[in-house]
């Protein structure tokens, strides 16, 4: 009975306050328009007043967000630190990864608390400034991150498949870094301009909510979805497919050569790229699909129960976006051997890949132990003949001398 009453309460409230509890990024609903011109001070609030969600739900959601904040700050911060510290890591790809990590660490610091404030409270508590900056900050950081993903994909394509003239230089990379931030902020600016904060006084409750102009921003959400998911996903698919085709051709040529070899790292590259693309799809696509579906539903009359069905999916999709910001440094950092080694020795992230580090050290120690009996067989110097009778004689060194034609007999 309790769960049935709670379900009815949430359903009735969400059907009326559609725009408040689906992220605070929607335009006014048709139900809001029904109250236009009505003196609401003479009416009771058309739902039960609960102010904040139950304690168990609030605690559970905060505890589920804390690991994302913790891992995201540590992983992104460590990745930025090790790349800036080591000059040998100042490559074009790593500079782009640093730029992406900056956007992700800002997402992990700012966005979870805005997300919880909108989700846990019945009213919109961030005020007029928060109403304009909430969606703007979240989506600007999202755009910067996905623009970086697209450029990183092209940089890897140019390094492996294309010729050297098409590769990014450090100068062009720095220009791209500025362009990425300017583009991300520019595309997200409408969310700051066309959102408004409202207060509505009822006889027993002061309602506050944040809404936006759906007429202006309805086409914007389709453009946003294309820029944040479909365009970068297409770029990643083309670039990574070209890389795998190039590696496959290289392996075929190596097998047909005079001394055939097998390109063993092709499978590792395929797995790494596959994980990156799969993580992007799982974490980004649900949020984008719901944005389009939500914008479409706002153009139609509200139906009973639709808010309840969308609420849980909306929460999960926003949560997955935060997860993506936390795991991005691990995905892109561990895909590079040099970055992976630095992350393994960095105190902030060594615990994440400690087993791998310990295994490598163990293998290295075993190789040293196994090689000790054979140390006596190694020549003392590259230019000293291994001869027990004439150890001090230095033979002539020539590139024409075959290593098979060695004179080991005493003179």
N, C-alpha and C positions, 0 to 999 in steps of 0.2 A: 504494500500500500504506500509505503514511504517513497519508494522509487517511482511509483506511478504518479504520485502527486508532484514529486520533484520534476519529473519529465513534463507533466502538463504545465507546471510553472515556467520552466525554461522555454517550452514551446510558445506559450502565450506571450512571454516577454520578448523573445527574439523575433516573433512575427511583427511586433509593434516597433521594436528598436532595431530594425534590420541593419541600419548603417553603423550603429555603435559597436556591435560585437562581431563584426567581420573585418576588423582591422582599422576601423575609423577612416577608411580611404574611399568610401562610396559616396555617391551623391544622395540627395534626399529621396526617400521612397514615396510610393503613392499613398501610404498611410499617413506620412507626415503632411502631405498635401490635403488630406481630409480635415486636418485641424487648422488649416490656414484660415485666418479671419475669425476664429473661435476664441472667445475669452477663456483660456484654460484655467485661470485662477478660480473659476466657479466649478471646476470639475476635479474629481479625484484622479490621481495618476492611474492610467489604464493597465496597471500591472502591480504585482506585489513588490514592495520596496525591500531590497536585500542589501544594498550598498556595496558589499564585497562578497565574493564567493565563499563557500564554506571553508573552514580552516584546513580540513584534510585535503581539499582540492588545491587550495593555495600553496600549502606546504609541498604537495607532490609536484606541482608545476615548477616551483622555485628550485626544488632539489633536482629536477630533470634538466633545468637550464644551467645550473652551476657547473657541471662537468664540461659543458660546451664552452662556457666562459673561461674556465681554468685551462683546458687543453688548447683552446684557440689562442689565448694570450701567450702561453708558454711556447707553443709550436711556431706561431708566426713571429713572435719576438726573437726566438732563438735563430730562426732562419734569416731574419733581417740582420741580426748581430754577426753571425758567422760570415755572411757575404760581405758586409761592410768592413769587417775586421781584416779578412784575408784579401790582399790585392790580387792574388792569383785567381780569385773567383769573380773578379769584376768583368765578366763577359756580358755580352748583350742579352743573352737569355736570362742570366742571373739578375741583371738589373730589372728586367721585366717581372721576374718572379718576386723581387723585393717590392716593386710597385704594387703587385697583386697582394702581397702579404700585408702591406700597409693598409690597403682597403679592407682586407679580411680582419685584421686586428681591430680596426675601428668598428667594424660590424659586430665583433664579439664583445666589445666594451659597451657600445651605445645601444644597439638595437634590441638585445634581450630585455632590457628594462623598459623600454618603450612598449615592446610587445606585451610584457606582463601587465603594465599599467592599463593598457587598453583592454586586455582580456579579463583581468581579475575584478575590475571595478564596474559597477553598474553605470556610473556617470563617466564622462570623459574628464580626467583630472589634470591633464597636461596644460590646459588653458589655451588662450588664443595663439601664443607663440609656439607652443608645442603642437598645436593643430596644423600650423603651416610647415613646421620643421620635421614633424614625425615622418610622414611619407617621403618628403624630399630627401632627408638624410639616408633613410633606408634604401631607397631606390637609386640614389646617386652612387652610393657605395657598391650596390649590386651591379650597376652599369660599368663602373670602373673595373671591377673584378672580371666581368665577362669580356670586356674589351681587351684586357690584358691576356686572358686565355686565348683569344683569337690571334693576337700578335705573337704570343709564344708558340702557337701552333705553326704559324707561318715561318717564324725564325727557325724552328726545327726542320721544317720542310726545306728551307733554303740551305741549311747546313748539310743536309744529307742528300737531297735530290737535285736541287738546282745548282747552277754554277756559282763561283765565288763573287761575281759581279752583282748578283742579286741579294747577297747577304746584307744584313743590317750592320751599319757602322755604329760606333759609339755616339757619334754626333747625331745621326738620324734616330738612334734609340732614345737619346735625351729629348729630342723634339717630340717623339712619340709619347713619352711619358707625360709631358705637358699637355699634349693634344688629347690624351686619354682622359685626364682629369677635367679638362675644359669641356670635352664632349659629354662626359657623364653628368657633370653639373648642369650643362645646358639642356640636356634631354629631360632631366628631372625637375627643371625649374617650373613647368606648369603645375606640378603638385603643390608648389609653394604659393602660386598666384591664385589658383582657382579653388582653394579650400577655405572654409570659414568656420568659425567657432560660434555657437549659439547657446543661449540660455532660455529656458521656457519654464515659467512659474506655474505650478499646479496648486491646488488648494492645500495639498499635504506634502508637496515635494518640489524641489528646484531641480529641474532636469538640465543637464549640460551635455552637449554632443558636438561632434566635429563632422562636417559633411562637405561635399564638393559638388561642383556643377557638372552633372552627368551629360548635359547636352554638349558641352565643350570637350570634356575629357573622355567621352565614350569612344571616339576614334583613337584617342591617345593610347588607351590600353592595348589596342591591337598593334600599334607601332611599338609600344614598350615590349610586348610579348615577342615580336619579331626580333628586336634588337638584343634582348636578354637571353633568349633561348634558341629560336629557330636559326637565326643568322650565325651565331657562334657554333652551334651544333653542326651546321652544314660545313662551316670552315674547318672544324676539327675533323669531321668525317673525311673530307677531301684530302686534307694535309696528311693525316695519319694513314689513310689508305694508300696514298702515294709513297709514303715512307716504307710501308710493308711490301708494296710491289717492288720498290727499288731493292730492298734487302733480298727478296725472293729471286730477282734477276741476278743479283750479285752471287748468291749461293749457287744458282744454276751454272754461271760462268766458272765459278771456282771448282765445281765438280767436274766440268769438262776440260779443265786445264791439265797440264802435264803432271802436276802434283795436286791431285784433288783434295780439297778440305771441305769440312762441313761448318757452316756458319751457325754455331750453337747459340749465339746471343739473339738470333732472330726470334726465337720463342719468348725470350725474356722481354724483348722490346714489344712484341705483340701483346703479352700479358699486361705490361705496364700501361700501354696506350689504351688497351681495352678497359682496364680498371678506371682510368681517368675519364673516359667517355661515359662508362656506365654510372660512375658516381655523379657526373654532371646531369645525366638524364634523370636519375632517381631523385636528386635533390632539387633540381630546378624546374623540371617539366610540370610536376603537380601544381606548384604555386602559379605558374603561368596559365595553365589550363583553367584553374579556378578563377583567376582574374577575368579571363574572357567570359566564362560562364556567369560570373557574378555581374559583370557589366551588362550582359544580355538580359539577365533576370530583372535588373533594375528598370529596364524599358517596358516591363510587363507588370500587370497587377500582381500584388503579393498573394501567394497561396498559403494556406495553413500547412505548417509542418516543413516548409522548404528551408526555413532558417535553421531548424534543428538538424536537418540532414547536411547542411552546408557547414555548420559550425565546427563539428569534429574534423572534417576534411580540411577546413581552413586553418585550424590550429596545427594539424600535422604538417601541412604544406609550409607554413611559416617556420615551424621547428626544423624541417629538413633544410631550409635555406641557411639557417644558423649552423647546422651540422656541416654543410658544405664549406662554410667559411672556416670552420675549425679544422677540417681534415685536408684542406687544400695544400698547406705547407708540407704535410706528410706525403701526399700523393706526388707533388712536384719535386720535393726535396729528395725523397727516396728513389725517384726515377733517375737521378744523377748520382754516379758513384762518388764523385768528389763531394757533393753536398751530403750524401748519406754518411760518409766517413766523418765529416765535421759534425753532423747531428749526433753521431754515435758517441763522440767524445765531449759534446757540450752537456754540462750538468743539467740544464733545463729539459733536455729531450733524450738523454741517454737511457732513461728508464723505459722510454717507449720502444726502443730497439736494442735493449740490453741483451736479450737472448742471442740475437744475431751477432752482436759484438763479441760476446763471450765465446760463441761457436767459432768465429774467425780466429780469435786469439788461441783457442785450443788447437785448431788445425795448424796454425803457424808453429806452435810449440812442438806438436807431433812431428812436423816436417823437420824441425831443427834436430830433434832427437834421432830421427831415422837417418839423417844425413851425417851424423857424427862418425860412424864407422868408415865412411867413404872420404873423409877429409884428407886422409893420407894419399889418396889417389889424385888429388887436385895439384896442378903445377904451382910451384911457389911463386913464379913470376911468368908473365906472358912471353918473355924473351929469354928464359933460361931453359936449357934442354934438360929433361928429366933423365939424367944419366948418372948412375952411381960411381962411375969411373972418372968422368970429366964434368963435375958439377959446376965448375967455374967458367966453362967455355960458353960463350954467348954465340949462338948460331946466327947466320945471316937471315934477316926477315924480308920476305918478299911475298907480294900478293899472288905471285905465280906458283909458289910452292904449295903442293897439294897436302892437305892434312893427313892423307892416307900414307904418303911417302915419307914416313918418319924413320930416322936412323936411330934405333934404340940399342944397337950393338956396341960394345966397347971398341975403341980405336987402339 
